[in-house]
Amino acid sequence: MKRIGYYNGEIGPIEEVKVPMLDRALYFADGCYDASMLKNGKVHNEKAHFDRFWNSARLLKIDLPFTQEELHDEIMKMVELYDGDEAFIYWQASRGTALRDHGFPKDAKANLMMMLTESSTTSTEKEYKAIMVEDKRFRYCNIKTLNLLPNCLVTQQGRDLGCNEIIFVRDGYVTEMAHSNVSFLVNGTFTYHPMDDKILPGISMQNIIAACKKLGIPTEARALTQVEAMNADELICSSSSTFACRINEVDGIPVGGKDPELFKRIQDAVYAEYSEDTE
């Protein structure tokens, strides 16, 4: 199979696996998720993604009824059925199945849903066009929640304008993007937004930070203004499948491209880390 679905132990073609109507994910988006690339039967940065998933559940006060080892084993059941070498693996937990009520259900058990689909990492040659929009999301951005409606709305806004990413701006400062983290090279320093409640602590962005430290490249956690971001030497998009790609246009204006050698050193390092981690 190339597209595999999973729900509480039931595995099959993604189009056939059913989810109960009373799963709280459906009417409250009451849950959290995480995702990563998978290659040669190995989940990339599995421990980091699992730790973030468990932290999201903790912050939402969702009691996960399985361990990290058990989640790994369930993912491997899907891997055994997969007809390919590289894929995108997504998993989510909702608070449970119960009649609609804003309060937490007393006896509901968290539901686990997963999808494994054929995919590959983003090419290092891909460059992104973006627009900047006001960040209207709530202050739970450090939790990887299922509530992604604001992201969906601005994503379509960008696509209508021929763009493939959206840069959020809150109070004049760049935070992150609709699907990714955004970071910068400024005068030879890798600069990224502090990992507070305004952004998701991106695993790929943390891999870039680690790579910079190995390469002797200085790093700085600092929020950039819109003007600073537009004038940065390089603007970098990073996510679970896009480890480090250049943003070359924002609001129709060419950006970045001023420090290609340093950018390429960083990009090569994080893509090499993926290959090493999934050998």
Rosetta silent file (secondary structure, phi, psi, omega in degrees, C-alpha in Angstrom):
SEQUENCE: MKRIGYYNGEIGPIEEVKVPMLDRALYFADGCYDASMLKNGKVHNEKAHFDRFWNSARLLKIDLPFTQEELHDEIMKMVELYDGDEAFIYWQASRGTALRDHGFPKDAKANLMMMLTESSTTSTEKEYKAIMVEDKRFRYCNIKTLNLLPNCLVTQQGRDLGCNEIIFVRDGYVTEMAHSNVSFLVNGTFTYHPMDDKILPGISMQNIIAACKKLGIPTEARALTQVEAMNADELICSSSSTFACRINEVDGIPVGGKDPELFKRIQDAVYAEYSEDTE
SCORE:     score description
SCORE:     0.000 S_00000001
   1 L     0.000  146.645  178.063    0.000    0.000    0.000 S_00000001
   2 L  -102.572  -21.253  179.327    1.069    3.564   -0.705 S_00000001
   3 E  -134.384  108.812 -172.391   -1.484    5.306    1.549 S_00000001
   4 E  -115.165  134.445  177.082   -2.152    3.653    4.884 S_00000001
   5 E  -111.528  156.506 -178.198   -4.617    4.714    7.560 S_00000001
   6 E  -146.984  135.804  173.712   -4.764    3.778   11.243 S_00000001
   7 E  -147.056  111.234  177.478   -7.336    4.345   13.969 S_00000001
   8 L    48.046   44.184  175.584   -7.007    2.795   17.435 S_00000001
   9 L    98.670  -18.256  177.376   -5.346   -0.347   16.081 S_00000001
  10 E   -83.992  128.640 -177.338   -7.355   -0.724   12.877 S_00000001
  11 E  -125.792  138.617  177.544   -5.099   -0.508    9.808 S_00000001
  12 E  -177.453 -172.642  175.533   -6.060   -0.380    6.155 S_00000001
  13 E   -55.666  139.464 -172.343   -6.231    1.748    3.010 S_00000001
  14 L   -58.393  -28.748 -178.888   -6.561    5.365    4.094 S_00000001
  15 L   -76.170  -13.556 -173.486   -9.902    5.733    2.284 S_00000001
  16 L  -106.496  -20.336 -178.944  -11.445    2.845    4.214 S_00000001
  17 L   -72.026  130.255 -174.489  -10.451    3.429    7.849 S_00000001
  18 L  -102.738  149.077  176.884  -13.393    4.989    9.738 S_00000001
  19 L  -120.598  133.480 -179.168  -13.416    7.546   12.571 S_00000001
  20 L   -60.797  144.585  179.343  -16.376    7.794   15.026 S_00000001
  21 L   -61.651  -26.749 -176.404  -18.633   10.813   14.624 S_00000001
  22 L   -94.237   11.084  172.812  -18.203   11.581   18.331 S_00000001
  23 E   -64.541  126.811 -175.025  -14.411   11.799   18.241 S_00000001
  24 H   -63.797  -14.199  174.997  -13.699   15.199   19.823 S_00000001
  25 H   -65.130  -28.807 -174.165  -11.244   15.955   17.024 S_00000001
  26 H   -75.243  -37.248 -175.276  -14.211   16.390   14.679 S_00000001
  27 H  -114.064   -7.320  176.478  -16.152   19.081   16.512 S_00000001
  28 H  -127.379   -6.477 -169.150  -13.588   20.732   18.813 S_00000001
  29 L    50.380   38.801 -173.406  -10.226   20.015   17.126 S_00000001
  30 L   -86.700   81.349 -178.988   -9.504   18.785   20.647 S_00000001
  31 E   178.532 -176.094 -179.737   -6.172   17.121   20.184 S_00000001
  32 E  -139.624  166.554 -177.771   -2.578   17.389   19.059 S_00000001
  33 E  -149.098  171.103  169.264   -0.428   15.881   16.351 S_00000001
  34 E  -154.864  170.674 -175.851    3.068   15.502   15.047 S_00000001
  35 E  -161.673  157.697  178.875    4.660   14.298   11.842 S_00000001
  36 E  -159.898  170.845  171.160    7.984   13.411   10.287 S_00000001
  37 E   -84.074  153.390  179.423    9.628   11.878    7.277 S_00000001
  38 E  -132.045  130.818 -179.842   10.234    8.149    7.244 S_00000001
  39 E  -144.494  137.782 -179.941   12.945    6.422    5.242 S_00000001
  40 L    53.230   35.566  177.641   14.230    2.862    5.201 S_00000001
  41 L    77.507   10.437 -178.192   11.780    2.008    7.989 S_00000001
  42 E  -119.784  132.108  175.637   13.106    4.731   10.301 S_00000001
  43 E   -79.820  123.551 -178.482   11.228    7.800   11.548 S_00000001
  44 L   -65.298  128.974 -179.579   13.503   10.815   11.182 S_00000001
  45 L    51.739   44.793 -174.685   14.332   12.353   14.572 S_00000001
  46 H   -54.438  -49.002 -176.535   11.802   10.004   16.161 S_00000001
  47 H   -61.243  -42.655  179.855   12.690   10.794   19.786 S_00000001
  48 H   -63.880  -42.862  179.209   12.501   14.558   19.230 S_00000001
  49 H   -68.055  -40.208  177.744    9.118   14.290   17.492 S_00000001
  50 H   -64.062  -43.704  179.859    7.766   11.925   20.145 S_00000001
  51 H   -61.263  -41.233  178.810    8.942   14.212   22.949 S_00000001
  52 H   -66.540  -39.134  178.476    7.233   17.200   21.304 S_00000001
  53 H   -62.269  -45.688  179.343    4.051   15.174   20.813 S_00000001
  54 H   -65.281  -35.322  178.297    4.003   14.146   24.461 S_00000001
  55 H   -68.753  -39.383  176.150    4.639   17.736   25.524 S_00000001
  56 H   -60.150  -45.337  178.329    1.743   18.974   23.373 S_00000001
  57 H   -61.850  -40.223  179.080   -0.530   16.382   24.983 S_00000001
  58 H   -62.062  -44.477 -178.829    0.680   17.424   28.439 S_00000001
  59 H   -66.936  -28.681  176.689   -0.054   21.087   27.767 S_00000001
  60 L   -89.161   -0.861 -179.267   -3.551   20.152   26.536 S_00000001
  61 L    61.153   40.509  174.367   -4.028   17.872   29.565 S_00000001
  62 L  -101.719  123.756 -179.722   -4.558   14.817   27.371 S_00000001
  63 L   -89.335  107.386 -178.819   -3.510   11.564   29.021 S_00000001
  64 L   -76.564  125.355 -175.541   -1.982    9.377   26.314 S_00000001
  65 L   -87.373   29.729  178.721   -2.835    5.693   26.984 S_00000001
  66 L  -151.206  161.674  179.448    0.346    4.375   25.375 S_00000001
  67 L   -96.145  171.477  176.677    4.091    4.780   25.742 S_00000001
  68 H   -63.524  -37.276  178.670    6.592    6.063   23.206 S_00000001
  69 H   -64.356  -39.853  179.510    7.756    2.498   22.651 S_00000001
  70 H   -69.065  -37.046  176.342    4.177    1.381   21.960 S_00000001
  71 H   -63.707  -42.811  176.827    3.642    4.253   19.518 S_00000001
  72 H   -56.632  -45.725 -178.318    6.823    3.237   17.714 S_00000001
  73 H   -62.939  -38.142  179.516    5.566   -0.359   17.480 S_00000001
  74 H   -68.402  -38.374  176.674    2.219    0.768   16.012 S_00000001
  75 H   -63.065  -40.236 -179.322    4.000    2.878   13.408 S_00000001
  76 H   -64.327  -28.859  175.515    6.147   -0.116   12.473 S_00000001
  77 H   -62.868  -36.112  177.140    2.980   -2.134   11.791 S_00000001
  78 H   -72.743  -39.704 -179.836    2.142    0.418    9.110 S_00000001
  79 H   -59.334  -37.550 -179.732    5.700    0.415    7.782 S_00000001
  80 H   -62.579  -25.779 -178.616    5.468   -3.353    7.222 S_00000001
  81 H   -95.012   -4.539 -173.298    2.522   -2.763    4.874 S_00000001
  82 L   -84.718  131.782  179.676    4.100    0.141    3.006 S_00000001
  83 L   -97.652   72.674  179.675    5.281   -0.420   -0.565 S_00000001
  84 L   176.286  176.350 -178.054    8.114    2.084   -0.699 S_00000001
  85 L  -105.287  -31.159 -175.432   11.267    3.401    0.921 S_00000001
  86 E  -127.165  140.351 -176.078   10.384    7.003    1.808 S_00000001
  87 E  -157.244  170.192  173.788    7.125    8.374    3.219 S_00000001
  88 E  -107.773  125.863 -179.446    5.460   11.019    5.361 S_00000001
  89 E  -112.716  127.435 -178.236    4.165    9.754    8.708 S_00000001
  90 E  -124.385  136.444  174.435    1.481   11.707   10.599 S_00000001
  91 E  -139.997  147.215  179.378   -0.031   10.852   13.957 S_00000001
  92 E  -143.789  154.305  174.767   -2.572   12.579   16.187 S_00000001
  93 E  -125.779  130.089  171.348   -4.342   12.038   19.487 S_00000001
  94 E  -102.160  165.858 -177.022   -7.751   13.432   20.335 S_00000001
  95 L   -66.872  -20.816  177.463   -9.086   13.670   23.864 S_00000001
  96 L   143.578 -168.759 -178.860  -11.485   10.817   23.143 S_00000001
  97 E  -114.138  120.371 -177.292  -14.976    9.888   21.981 S_00000001
  98 L  -165.561  159.813  174.656  -17.910   11.472   23.817 S_00000001
  99 L   -58.207  148.265 -174.186  -21.083   13.473   23.350 S_00000001
 100 L   -63.186  119.572  178.041  -20.378   17.103   22.504 S_00000001
 101 L  -158.325  131.228 -177.015  -19.616   19.077   25.662 S_00000001
 102 L   -61.353  -31.638  178.086  -17.013   21.813   26.092 S_00000001
 103 L   -71.682  159.222  179.849  -15.838   20.289   29.367 S_00000001
 104 L   -68.850  133.740  175.604  -13.479   17.322   29.385 S_00000001
 105 L   -68.011  142.757 -173.982  -15.301   13.948   29.300 S_00000001
 106 L   -73.977  -40.901 -171.467  -14.697   11.967   32.481 S_00000001
 107 L  -111.739    6.105 -177.080  -14.263    8.460   31.117 S_00000001
 108 L   -72.900  144.489  178.376  -13.137    9.026   27.537 S_00000001
 109 L  -108.089  136.647 -177.988   -9.866    7.469   26.399 S_00000001
 110 L   -56.536  139.736  178.158   -7.602    9.298   23.969 S_00000001
 111 E   -99.249  140.542  178.100   -7.899    8.144   20.348 S_00000001
 112 E  -111.608  122.723  176.616   -4.854    7.563   18.151 S_00000001
 113 E  -123.951  139.409 -179.232   -5.119    8.211   14.424 S_00000001
 114 E  -140.791  156.356  175.213   -2.244    7.916   11.960 S_00000001
 115 E  -139.187  136.177  174.562   -1.546    8.214    8.249 S_00000001
 116 E  -124.138  117.935 -174.571    1.441    6.994    6.257 S_00000001
 117 E  -131.245  148.246  179.831    1.598    8.329    2.710 S_00000001
 118 E   -61.834  130.308 -178.554    4.115    8.195   -0.105 S_00000001
 119 L  -166.252  168.975  175.746    6.258   11.328   -0.102 S_00000001
 120 L  -141.311  163.440  179.683    9.811   12.598   -0.352 S_00000001
 121 L   -68.051  155.697  179.423   11.768   15.446    1.169 S_00000001
 122 L   -67.573  135.592  179.222   11.651   18.844   -0.482 S_00000001
 123 L   -59.910  142.437  177.251   14.376   19.344   -3.075 S_00000001
 124 L   -64.706  -17.569 -179.038   17.248   21.563   -2.001 S_00000001
 125 L   -83.823  -13.666 -177.063   16.683   23.479   -5.238 S_00000001
 126 L   -69.624  136.973  175.649   13.168   24.548   -4.343 S_00000001
 127 E  -123.013  148.226 -171.227   12.719   28.216   -3.490 S_00000001
 128 E  -107.508  140.842  168.800    9.682   29.739   -1.816 S_00000001
 129 E  -106.814  135.819 -174.785    7.530   32.735   -2.599 S_00000001
 130 E  -136.164  164.869  168.142    5.652   34.113    0.398 S_00000001
 131 E  -125.652  155.680  176.041    3.380   36.872    1.559 S_00000001
 132 E  -100.548  134.028  178.211    3.282   38.481    4.993 S_00000001
 133 E  -134.438  159.075  177.279   -0.026   38.492    6.876 S_00000001
 134 E   -66.189  133.916  178.856   -1.153   39.511   10.348 S_00000001
 135 L   -82.096  101.277 -177.539   -0.799   36.672   12.847 S_00000001
 136 L   -99.479    8.537 -177.997   -4.356   36.308   14.184 S_00000001
 137 L   -74.020  165.894  178.530   -3.810   32.955   15.868 S_00000001
 138 L   -78.335  178.647 -175.069   -4.151   32.389   19.585 S_00000001
 139 L   -94.862   47.293  173.199   -1.228   32.184   22.024 S_00000001
 140 L  -124.996   30.825 -173.628   -0.913   28.387   22.014 S_00000001
 141 L   -68.331  -17.449  177.333    1.390   28.212   19.010 S_00000001
 142 L   -76.782  -10.086  175.836    3.954   26.176   20.968 S_00000001
 143 L   -99.637  131.569 -179.722    1.385   23.337   21.067 S_00000001
 144 L   -84.668   73.678 -175.352    0.992   21.366   17.846 S_00000001
 145 E   -81.342  166.992  177.209   -2.793   21.436   18.038 S_00000001
 146 L   -79.315  -10.030 -175.603   -5.309   20.234   15.461 S_00000001
 147 L   -79.991   90.398 -175.006   -6.782   23.744   15.239 S_00000001
 148 L  -117.187   18.243 -178.246   -5.288   24.887   11.930 S_00000001
 149 H   -58.741  -44.454  177.843   -8.165   26.899   10.425 S_00000001
 150 H   -58.411  -37.987  178.618   -6.220   30.215   10.474 S_00000001
 151 H   -65.438  -39.370  179.751   -3.367   28.459    8.666 S_00000001
 152 H   -65.277  -42.561 -178.199   -5.767   27.047    6.065 S_00000001
 153 H   -62.110  -46.619 -177.911   -7.334   30.451    5.395 S_00000001
 154 H   -75.008  -28.333  176.258   -4.046   32.246    4.796 S_00000001
 155 H   -60.976  -45.118  178.553   -2.628   29.318    2.812 S_00000001
 156 H   -66.039  -36.901  176.189   -5.438   29.667    0.291 S_00000001
 157 H   -58.409  -43.071  178.840   -4.927   33.432    0.279 S_00000001
 158 H   -67.751  -42.298 -179.503   -1.309   32.836   -0.661 S_00000001
 159 H   -63.278  -36.338  177.485   -2.085   30.246   -3.308 S_00000001
 160 H   -61.920  -22.601  179.877   -4.526   32.634   -4.947 S_00000001
 161 L  -102.136    8.339  178.590   -1.556   34.997   -5.307 S_00000001
 162 L    78.778   22.391  179.950    0.803   32.330   -6.618 S_00000001
 163 L  -108.130  155.071 -178.704    2.699   31.909   -3.326 S_00000001
 164 L  -117.788    9.594  170.384    3.565   28.680   -1.512 S_00000001
 165 E  -153.764  161.532 -177.744    4.150   29.969    2.033 S_00000001
 166 E  -128.214  128.939  176.829    2.783   32.570    4.427 S_00000001
 167 E  -101.085  120.883  178.809    4.849   34.572    6.911 S_00000001
 168 E   -83.319  142.013  177.599    2.960   35.548   10.053 S_00000001
 169 E  -128.916  126.074  178.947    3.606   38.940   11.649 S_00000001
 170 E  -123.236  121.145  179.171    2.511   39.802   15.191 S_00000001
 171 L    54.751   37.193  176.197    2.889   43.353   16.540 S_00000001
 172 L    87.477   -3.300 -178.158    5.400   44.178   13.823 S_00000001
 173 E  -115.281  139.539  177.353    7.604   41.120   14.409 S_00000001
 174 E   -71.581  133.446  178.219    7.879   38.000   12.249 S_00000001
 175 E  -105.324  -77.867  179.362    6.847   34.852   14.126 S_00000001
 176 E  -150.412 -161.156 -179.410    6.655   31.774   11.860 S_00000001
 177 E  -122.046  174.353 -174.190    4.885   30.546    8.728 S_00000001
 178 L   -64.007  -34.291 -179.360    1.654   28.704    7.966 S_00000001
 179 L  -123.194   -4.537 -166.440    3.366   25.310    7.598 S_00000001
 180 L  -146.293  170.234  166.736    6.947   25.980    8.603 S_00000001
 181 E   -89.463  152.136  173.273    9.406   27.894   10.712 S_00000001
 182 E  -120.587  134.891  179.054   11.145   30.899    9.208 S_00000001
 183 E  -139.253  177.002 -168.074   14.690   31.831   10.170 S_00000001
 184 E  -144.007  154.808  164.439   17.373   34.136    8.853 S_00000001
 185 E  -107.250  121.100 -178.647   21.030   34.708    8.165 S_00000001
 186 E  -130.152  110.176  179.731   21.998   38.171    9.362 S_00000001
 187 L    51.870   44.430  176.195   25.627   39.234    9.094 S_00000001
 188 L    82.242    3.714 -179.360   26.825   35.645    9.331 S_00000001
 189 E  -111.692  130.933  173.556   24.571   34.740   12.276 S_00000001
 190 E   -76.782  117.752 -172.988   21.723   32.223   12.114 S_00000001
 191 E  -118.278  131.392 -175.860   18.836   34.127   13.692 S_00000001
 192 E  -141.856  156.414  179.831   15.541   32.578   14.757 S_00000001
 193 L   -66.077  137.744  175.618   12.472   33.520   16.784 S_00000001
 194 L   -53.967  144.888 -176.167   12.720   32.616   20.486 S_00000001
 195 L   -85.401   76.739  179.661   10.894   29.361   21.182 S_00000001
 196 L  -111.528 -157.212 -177.037    8.015   30.830   23.175 S_00000001
 197 L   -83.061    7.884  177.946    4.235   30.557   22.843 S_00000001
 198 L   -94.516  -13.333 -179.416    4.215   32.493   19.541 S_00000001
 199 L  -140.014  162.095  171.744    5.824   29.708   17.483 S_00000001
 200 L   -83.494  133.463  177.476    6.067   25.940   17.270 S_00000001
 201 L   -71.165   89.990 -172.999    9.478   24.664   18.423 S_00000001
 202 L   -66.672  132.077  178.080   10.438   23.219   15.037 S_00000001
 203 H   -66.621  -43.448  179.924   12.521   20.051   15.049 S_00000001
 204 H   -65.300  -36.589  177.319   14.113   20.934   11.714 S_00000001
 205 H   -65.907  -38.093  176.394   14.927   24.431   12.965 S_00000001
 206 H   -66.426  -32.781  175.157   16.561   22.889   16.028 S_00000001
 207 H   -65.614  -36.797  176.992   18.555   20.652   13.689 S_00000001
 208 H   -64.239  -43.379  178.802   19.758   23.781   11.883 S_00000001
 209 H   -59.346  -44.319  179.263   20.823   25.310   15.193 S_00000001
 210 H   -63.671  -40.633  179.188   22.734   22.125   16.057 S_00000001
 211 H   -64.168  -40.571  179.421   24.359   22.091   12.610 S_00000001
 212 H   -61.531  -41.321 -179.942   25.411   25.726   12.986 S_00000001
 213 H   -63.715  -39.138  177.592   27.068   24.970   16.296 S_00000001
 214 H   -66.774  -34.373 -177.700   29.012   22.098   14.713 S_00000001
 215 H   -85.675   -4.016 -178.421   30.042   24.350   11.829 S_00000001
 216 L    76.898   22.807  179.130   31.063   27.178   14.126 S_00000001
 217 L   -93.451  125.436 -179.096   28.324   29.482   12.857 S_00000001
 218 L   -64.881  148.675  178.145   26.954   31.827   15.545 S_00000001
 219 E  -126.247  154.520  179.760   23.250   31.593   16.413 S_00000001
 220 E  -149.371  128.991  174.117   20.878   34.068   18.042 S_00000001
 221 E   -90.723  105.446 -176.695   17.315   33.759   19.326 S_00000001
 222 L  -157.257  131.317  177.381   15.778   37.119   18.442 S_00000001
 223 L   -74.898  131.769  178.684   12.508   38.204   16.845 S_00000001
 224 L   -97.388  144.344  173.068   13.050   40.239   13.682 S_00000001
 225 E   -72.564  167.447  176.721   10.856   43.124   12.578 S_00000001
 226 H   -57.150  -43.577 -178.517    9.245   43.000    9.147 S_00000001
 227 H   -64.133  -44.503  178.419   11.846   45.440    7.847 S_00000001
 228 H   -61.541  -41.856 -179.311   14.741   43.407    9.291 S_00000001
 229 H   -63.498  -43.981 -179.476   13.311   40.217    7.833 S_00000001
 230 H   -64.401  -26.656 -177.377   12.918   41.711    4.381 S_00000001
 231 L  -101.897    5.513  179.600   16.537   42.896    4.476 S_00000001
 232 L   -62.701  154.221 -179.881   18.076   39.714    5.925 S_00000001
 233 L   -65.573  -38.462  175.665   20.930   38.148    3.970 S_00000001
 234 E  -144.870  143.065  173.707   18.966   34.890    3.652 S_00000001
 235 E  -113.575  128.898 -170.495   15.444   33.818    4.616 S_00000001
 236 E  -121.240  131.048  175.474   15.126   30.105    5.377 S_00000001
 237 E  -100.930  131.894  177.512   12.053   27.844    5.403 S_00000001
 238 E  -141.525  140.918  179.038   12.236   24.679    7.518 S_00000001
 239 L  -157.478 -172.860 -177.721    9.711   21.979    8.385 S_00000001
 240 L   -62.975  -27.292  179.745    9.409   18.211    8.841 S_00000001
 241 L  -115.827  -11.728  176.785    9.864   17.623    5.101 S_00000001
 242 L  -116.663   97.804 -169.171   11.637   20.857    4.120 S_00000001
 243 L   -76.617  -33.787  177.408   14.812   20.884    6.155 S_00000001
 244 L  -172.594  100.655  178.117   16.288   24.150    4.855 S_00000001
 245 E  -128.143  152.961 -175.076   15.157   25.901    1.684 S_00000001
 246 E   -81.170  141.323  167.860   15.548   29.481    0.573 S_00000001
 247 E   -99.103  121.357 -174.714   12.727   32.044    0.463 S_00000001
 248 E  -111.958   -3.399 -179.868   13.451   34.288   -2.509 S_00000001
 249 E  -152.162  133.422  176.471   10.354   36.499   -2.703 S_00000001
 250 E  -133.550  125.599 -178.549    8.045   38.136   -0.151 S_00000001
 251 L    53.850   36.064  178.058    5.036   40.232   -1.166 S_00000001
 252 L    79.149    4.656 -178.047    6.347   40.233   -4.725 S_00000001
 253 E  -108.710  129.722  176.762    9.718   41.681   -3.686 S_00000001
 254 E   -61.548  136.880  179.692   12.972   39.719   -4.185 S_00000001
 255 L  -135.255  164.442  174.788   14.646   38.896   -0.843 S_00000001
 256 L    65.049 -156.735  179.304   17.741   37.099    0.414 S_00000001
 257 L    75.944   13.722 -175.981   20.383   35.662   -1.866 S_00000001
 258 L   -98.796  -10.737  179.652   23.150   37.705   -0.205 S_00000001
 259 L  -141.522   61.253 -174.090   25.022   34.891    1.550 S_00000001
 260 H   -64.315  -34.195 -178.004   24.625   31.796   -0.663 S_00000001
 261 H   -66.373  -44.676  179.330   27.809   30.068    0.482 S_00000001
 262 H   -67.365  -40.545  177.288   26.875   30.108    4.164 S_00000001
 263 H   -59.030  -44.641 -177.874   23.326   29.072    3.363 S_00000001
 264 H   -65.000  -36.111  177.235   24.579   26.129    1.287 S_00000001
 265 H   -60.858  -44.379  179.922   26.855   24.953    4.123 S_00000001
 266 H   -66.809  -46.409 -178.756   23.879   24.879    6.489 S_00000001
 267 H   -59.792  -46.992  179.608   21.562   23.247    3.959 S_00000001
 268 H   -59.770  -38.271 -176.931   24.068   20.514    3.113 S_00000001
 269 H   -67.542  -42.487 -176.569   24.591   19.776    6.806 S_00000001
 270 H   -76.494  -31.764  175.600   20.920   19.298    7.692 S_00000001
 271 H   -71.522  -33.533  175.495   20.152   17.188    4.624 S_00000001
 272 H   -66.201  -36.691  177.583   23.186   15.058    5.430 S_00000001
 273 H   -61.099  -38.458  177.996   21.845   14.621    8.965 S_00000001
 274 H   -62.791  -46.072 -179.911   18.614   13.223    7.494 S_00000001
 275 H   -62.319  -42.883  179.866   20.525   10.696    5.398 S_00000001
 276 H   -65.982  -39.632 -176.143   22.641    9.628    8.364 S_00000001
 277 H   -70.932  -24.760 -175.615   19.646    9.351   10.703 S_00000001
 278 L  -114.231   21.922  178.472   17.679    7.141    8.292 S_00000001
 279 L   -63.010    0.000    0.000   20.439    4.892    6.972 S_00000001
